[in-house]
Amino acid sequence: MKSKNDQASWLQGNGARCSAPGKFPPAPYHIVLLGPPGVGKGTQAERLCRHLNACHLSTGDVFRAAKCLSDNQLTPAIKAALGYMRRGDLVPDDTVIDMVVERVRCLNCQHGFVLDGFPRTLAQAEALEALLETINKPLDAVVNFDLPAEMVVERIAGRRICKACGASYHIKNQKPKAEGLCDSCGAALTQREDDREESVRVRLEAYESATRPLIDFYRSRNLLLNINAEGPPADVFDRLCFELSLAMTRKRRTVA
Ligand code: AP5
């Protein structure tokens, strides 16, 4: 099992290279995670990437990493994107697609990838499809996490993150060892700016109108796996691995 790489290529773009790529898996996976904000995509992506030796590619993480840059390092597009994100709105398609195109090396990486938070609109899904076609890396599966709305809100409301290293906790479900402090680096935990009530409402509306239609888009391409996201992260992960291995077995049989 590999330890997490530094994700420099993805987070920084601009030709940056990851410093600890580790061993390449014999069969790299190319996976997209779908689901409403707060359903647990990031939590499952971390586990899945460790399990598959793949790279976790989160568009939200790229924007959050950009917040740490000084004003003169930010392009006008990224500056505008941070404003959309703070309010809970989706960042315009052109900005997100340009950002992913700039990082196409990560989609082509021999580790494979788990995309988390991209695509989020039909235009993004079509752009991703075209991009993957040009590098001949078709998707293996699209995982859609399902959770009742009240549980989604509870997960978002209780989330706390470490600003220093990005680790994520929950005040009830995934408590840090010492209250308010990160287990990994000891820094103080805070609430994400877009986890405030007014932004959460906007994010959930954006999910319903722009992202939910992707479920049918990927179902029609025979890629969709529905996963019940209720219960502790370990139980959700077991379900995910089970469904994924069934899907990959089916796929291998079809190809043979
Ligand atoms: P992004 O960072 O992608 O946020 P999101 O999709 O809203 O998802 P979250 O990070 O809120 O939740 P998650 O599903 O990863 O849940 P998590 O694992 O943290 O995007 C942020 C913003 O960036 C967007 O709103 C938009 O503005 C912009 N953006 C990004 N990509 C874009 C794109 N492609 N196009 C346009 N705009 C874009 O879990 C949540 C909490 O629950 C945690 O506290 C966790 O500990 C807890 N938890 C997780 N699993 C469980 C479990 N099984 N049981 C109990 N608790 C759990």
Boltz pocket constraint, residues with backbone or C-beta under 6 A from the ligand:
constraints:
  - pocket:
      binder: B
      contacts: [[A, 35], [A, 36], [A, 37], [A, 38], [A, 39], [A, 40], [A, 41], [A, 42], [A, 43], [A, 44], [A, 58], [A, 59], [A, 60], [A, 61], [A, 63], [A, 81], [A, 84], [A, 85], [A, 86], [A, 88], [A, 89], [A, 90], [A, 91], [A, 92], [A, 96], [A, 116], [A, 117], [A, 118], [A, 119], [A, 120], [A, 124], [A, 155], [A, 156], [A, 158], [A, 159], [A, 160], [A, 168], [A, 169], [A, 170], [A, 171], [A, 173], [A, 174], [A, 194], [A, 203], [A, 229], [A, 230], [A, 231], [A, 232], [A, 233], [A, 234], [A, 236]]
      max_distance: 6.0
